[in-house]
Amino acid sequence: MGLPEHHVTGVPGLSRSAQLRALGNGVIPAQAVAALHLLLDRLDDPELAA
């Protein structure tokens, strides 16, 4: 997700469910970037762009 190692998992006493809540929707920006790269790559391929 682009966070430093142990950013959430290194907090003592934080349960797994609390770790997931702390992360929230943090993955959304990275997924959006991946989707845009995929779509832009398809624009460069005439077979896929049609």
N, C-alpha and C positions, 0 to 999 in steps of 0.2 A: 504494500500500500504506500510505499515511499516514506514510511516512518522509521526513525532510528530503531535499531535492534533493542528489544525489551522495553519499548516505549510504554506499552500497556502490560505486557506479560511479566515485567520485572517488578511490579508493584506488590509488595508483600501483603498477603491477606486478601487480595482481590480475587473473587471467585471467577470461574470461566464465564458465567452469565453476566457478571458485572463487567468483565473485560469486553465482551461483545457489545454491551450497552454503551460503554465508553467509546468504542470505535464508531458506533452509530452508522451513518451513511458515508463514512470516510472513503469507501471504495468507489463511490459514484464518479468523482472527477477522473480517476484513472480509467474506469470503464468507458467514460465518454471519450477520452482521448483515444483509446484503443478502437472504438467504433468509428471515429472520424478518420483515423489512419486507414482502416479497412475500406471505408467508403471512398476516400481519396485515391487509394491504390486502384480501386475498381474503375474510377474515372480515367485513369491512364491506360486501361486495358480496353481496347475497342470492342472486344467480344463480350465483356461483362457490362460495359456501359450501355449497351443497347437494350 
